[in-house]
């Protein structure tokens, strides 16, 4: 039996296109199914990652609960925080406390002897300024009050000691050095000694605070007979307070 040929071959039909269309039609449902499976798998992996992250955070927080110090902490608040600040450690006893502040801690300030003019040289020598147990030596050569002020401020910047010049406009009190310390608390009063073969009027800057100061720590009054005399502006002292009637300083 003779075969005359396959229908369509040589007849101009697009056999390849027909085959591709059939293959695409057959594969389309599978591709959609695979795409859905891929999206579902990606979502599950993402959700698993989020769960692991949340679990790690929870485990970290849970681990902190095993620290005994967390349960030993104490808190404290003040009804007058602008006046009294309060902290509490692990040994603090819970309760309400009444705090009375009679006076705050105070630092020393003194006005040294007055001179006619702040720019006039008053002498040479060594000026030793004591604040409690700390001493600061200032070497001077034909120095004026202005020079001495600048030298003290340069040498005392790390120790909390500073100097200014105050001039009496009436002229009676003259111009004088005022020394201030940032060290508060009893025993930190300022005193000044002059040594090293002092010349001129440098020795007039020597000063020792009066002993046996009264309980009120009142400043020294201006001497009407000698308005240029050195005097105490403020004494160093401790804070004075009471907690539930018990005095503390």
SEROKE-993382 format. One record per atom (N, C-alpha, C): residue in one letter; x, y, z. Coordinates in steps of 0.2 Angstrom, whole numbers, plus 5000, padded with zeros to 4 digits. Layout:
N
AXYZ/...
//
This chain:
249
X500449945000/X500050005000/X500450065000/X500350104996/X500750164995/X500550224999/X501050255003/X500850315007/X500950375003/X500450415003/X500450474998/X500750535002/X500750535009/X501050595013/X500650605019/X500950645024/X500650665030/X500250735028/X499550725030/X499150785029/X499450845032/X499450905029/X499650965031/X500350985029/X500850935029/X501550945027/X501550975020/X501851025019/X501851055012/X501251085010/X500751095015/X500151125013/X500151195016/X500651225019/X500751295021/X500451295029/X500251245032/X500051255039/X500651265044/X500551305049/X501151315054/X501151265059/X501451205057/X501451155062/X501851165068/X502451205068/X502851215074/X502451265079/X502051315076/X501651355080/X501151315084/X500851265080/X500251225083/X500551185089/X501151155088/X501451115093/X501651165099/X501951215098/X502051265104/X501451285107/X500951295104/X500251315107/X500051265111/X500051205109/X499851145112/X500251135119/X500851135118/X501351135124/X501151185129/X501051245127/X500951305132/X500251295135/X499751265131/X499151255134/X499151205140/X499551155138/X499651095143/X500051115149/X500551165148/X500951185154/X500651235158/X500251275156/X499951335159/X499651325166/X499251275167/X498951255173/X499551235178/X500051195176/X500551175180/X500951235183/X501051285178/X501451345180/X501151385185/X500451395184/X500051435189/X500151395196/X500051335196/X500051295202/X500751305205/X501351305201/X501951305204/X502151375207/X501851425203/X501851495206/X501551505213/X500951475213/X500551475220/X500951445225/X501251385223/X501651355228/X502251395231/X502551425226/X503151465227/X503051525232/X502451555231/X502251615235/X502051585242/X501751535242/X501551505249/X502151485253/X502651455249/X503251435253/X503651495256/X503651545251/X504051605253/X503651645259/X503051645259/X502651675265/X502751635272/X502751565271/X502851525277/X503651535279/X504051535275/X504751555277/X504851615281/X504551665278/X504551735281/X504251735288/X503651705288/X503251695295/X503751655300/X504051605298/X504551565302/X505051615305/X505351655300/X505851705302/X505651755307/X505051775306/X504751825311/X504651795318/X504451725318/X504351695324/X504951685328/X505451665324/X506151655327/X506351715330/X506351775327/X506551835330/X506151855336/X505451845336/X505051855342/X505251815348/X505451745346/X505551705351/X506251725354/X506751745350/X507351765353/X507351825357/X506851875355/X506751935360/X506451915366/X505951865366/X505651845372/X506151805377/X506551765374/X507051725378/X507551775381/X507751835378/X508151885381/X507851915387/X507251935386/X506851965391/X506751915397/X506651855395/X506551805401/X507151795404/X507751795401/X508351785404/X508551845409/X508251905408/X508451955413/X508051945419/X507451905419/X507051895425/X507451845430/X507951815427/X508351775432/X508951815436/X508951875434/X509451915438/X509151945444/X509451915450/X509151935457/X509152015458/X509652045455/X509752115456/X509152155453/X508752125448/X508152155446/X507652165451/X507652125456/X507152125461/X507352155467/X508052175467/X508252215473/X508252285472/X508152315467/X508152385465/X507552425469/X507752485471/X507252525475/X507252595471/X506652615472/X506552685469/X506352735474/X506452795473/X506352855478/X506152915474/X505652945477/X505453015474/X505353065479/X505453125477/X505453185482/X504853225480/X504553255485/X503953295484/X504153365482/X504853375483/X505153445482/X505853435479/X505753405472/X506353385469/X506853445467/X506553505467/X507053565466/X507453575472/X507253555478/X507653565484/X508053505486/X507753445486/X508053385489/X507953335483/X508553305481/X508453245477/X508653185481/X508353125479/X508353065483/X508553005479/X508952965481/X509052895478/X509052845483/X508952785480/X508852725485/X509252665482/X509652635487/X509952575485/X509552505487/X509852455486/X509552385487/X509352375495/X509752415499/X509652405506/X509152455509/X508852505505/X508452555507/X507752515510/X507552545516/X506952525519/X506352555517/X505852525514/X505252555511/X504952605516/X504652655514/X504352705519/X504252775517/X503952815520/X503952885519/X504352925524/X504752975522/X505153005526/X505053085526/X505153115531/X505053195531/X505753225532/X505953265527/X506653295527/X506553365527/X506953395532/X506953465533/X507653495532/X507653545528/X508353575526/X508353635529/X508853645534/X508953705538/X509453755534/X509953725531/X510353765527/X510753715522/X510953745517/X511353705512/X512053715513/X512453665510/X513253665511/X513453735507/X513953765510/X514253825508/X514953825507/X515253865502/X515953865501/X516153935503/X516853945504/X517154005507/X517254055501/X517154115504/X517354175500/X517554235504/X518154265502/X518454315506/X518654375502/X518554435505/X518854495502/X519454515505/X520054515501/X520654535504/X520654615505/X521254635508/X521354705509/X521254745503/X521054805504/X520954855498/X521554895497/X521554915490/X522154955488/X521855015484/X522255065483/X522055125479/X521855105472/X522255065468/X522155055461/X522354985460/X521854955456/X521954885454/X522554875449/X522754925446/X523354925441/X523954945443/X524054965449/X524654985452/X525054925455/X525754925454/X526154865457/X526154875464/X526054815468/X526054815475/X526654775478/X526954735474/X527554705476/X527754635473/X528254605476/X528454545474/X528454495479/X528454425478/X528554375483/X528054315481/X527954275486/X527554215485/X526954215489/X526354205485/X525754205488/X525454135489/X525354115495/X525154045496/X524354045498/X523954015494/X523254015496/X523053945498/X522753945504/X522553875506/X521853865507/X521553815504/X520853795505/X520853725508/X520653725514/X520753665518/X521453645518/X521553575516/X522253555516/X522553565509/X522253595505/X522553605498/X522853675498/X523553675495/X523853745495/X524053755488/X524053825486/X524153845479/X524653905480/X525253895477/X525853945477/X525853985471/X525854055472/X525854095466/X526454145467/X526954135462/X527554175462/X527354245458/X527554295462/X527354365459/X528054405459/X528054455454/X528554495453/X528254565451/X528354615456/X528054685455/X527354675451/X526954635455/X526254625452/X525754675455/X525254685450/X524654725452/X524154685454/X523554705457/X522954665459/X522754625452/X522754665447/X522554635440/X522954575439/X523654585439/X524154525438/X523954465443/X523854485449/X523754435454/X523154395452/X522654435451/X521954395449/X522054355443/X522354375438/X522454335432/X522954265434/X523454275438/X523854225440/X523454175444/X523054195449/X522654145453/X522154105448/X521854145444/X521354105439/X521654055435/X522254075433/X522654025428/X522853965432/X523153975438/X523353925442/X522853885446/X522253915447/X521753885451/X521153855447/X521153855441/X520653835437/X520453765438/X520953715440/X520753645441/X520653635448/X520753675452/X520553665459/X519953705462/X519653735457/X518953775459/X519153835463/X519753865463/X519853925466/X519853985460/X519554035462/X519454095457/X519554155461/X519754215457/X519854275460/X519454325455/X519254385458/X518954435455/X519154505458/X519054555455/X519254625458/X518554665459/X518454685465/X517954725467/X518154795469/X517854845466/X518054915468/X517554955471/X517654985476/X517155035479/X517055095476/X516455115473/X516455175469/X516555235473/X516455235480/X516555285484/X517355305485/X517655245484/X518455255485/X518655235492/X518155225497/X518355215504/X518655145505/X518255095501/X518455025502/X519055005497/X519155055492/X519755045487/X519554985482/X520054955479/X519954895475/X520254835478/X519954785478/X520154725482/X520054665478/X520454615480/X520354545477/X519854505481/X519454475478/X518954435481/X519054355479/X519254315483/X519354245482/X518754205483/X518654155479/X518054105480/X518354035478/X518053995482/X518253925482/X517553885480/X517653835476/X517053785475/X516953735480/X517453725484/X517453675489/X517053685495/X516453655495/X515953675501/X516153625507/X515853635513/X515953595518/X516453625523/X516253615530/X516653635535/X517453615534/X517853665536/X518553645535/X518853675529/X518553705524/X518753725518/X518753795517/X518853835523/X518953905523/X519653925519/X519553985516/X520154015512/X520654055517/X521254035517/X521754085520/X522354095515/X522654155517/X523154175512/X523854195516/X524354165514/X525054185517/X525454215512/X525954255514/X526454295510/X527154275512/X527554255508/X528254235509/X528754245504/X529354225504/X529854235499/X530054305499/X530254335505/X530554405505/X530054455501/X529454455503/X528954495500/X529154565500/X529054605495/X529254675495/X528554715494/X528654775495/X528054825494/X527554805499/X526954815496/X526354805501/X526054735500/X526354685497/X526154625495/X525854585502/X526254605507/X526054575514/X525354585516/X525054645514/X524454655516/X523854615513/X524054565509/X523554515506/X523554455511/X523954455516/X523954395520/X523254395524/X522954335525/X522354335528/X522254265531/X521954265537/X521754205541/X521054215543/X520554175542/X519854185544/X519854175552/X519454215555/X519354215562/X519154145565/X519454135570/X519354065573/X518754065577/X518454015579/X517854005583/X517254045580/X517154035574/X516554075571/X515954045574/X515454095574/X514854075577/X514454025573/X513853995576/X513553945573/X513153965567/X513054035566/X512654055561/X513054065554/X513754065555/X514154075550/X514054145546/X513954195550/X513854265548/X514454295545/X514354325539/X514954365536/X515254415541/X515854435540/X516154485544/X515854555542/X515654595546/X515454665544/X516054705542/X515854755538/X516354805536/X516554845542/X517254855543/X517454895548/X517454965547/X517055005550/X516955075549/X517555115550/X517955095554/X518655125556/X519155105550/X519055055547/X519555025542/X519154995537/X518855025532/X518454995527/X518854955522/X519454965522/X519854925517/X520154865520/X519954845526/X520254785530/X519854725526/X520254665526/X520054605524/X519454575528/X519054545525/X518454515529/X518154455525/X517754415529/X517454355527/X516754375524/X516654345517/X516054355514/X515554295516/X515854235515/X515454175517/X515954125520/X515754085525/X516154035528/X515953965524/X516453925524/X516253855521/X515953815527/X515453775525/X515053745530/X514653685527/X514553635531/X514153575529/X513353595528/X513053555525/X512353565525/X512053535531/X511453565533/X511153545540/X510453525538/X510253465540/X509653445538/X509353395543/X508753375543/X508453325548/X508053275544/X508053215545/X507653165542/X507253135548/X506553145548/X506153125553/X506353145560/X506653205560/X506853235567/X507553215569/X507853175565/X508553165567/X509053205563/X509453245566/X509853295563/X510453265560/X510653285554/X511153265550/X511553325547/X512153315545/X512553365542/X513053335538/
//
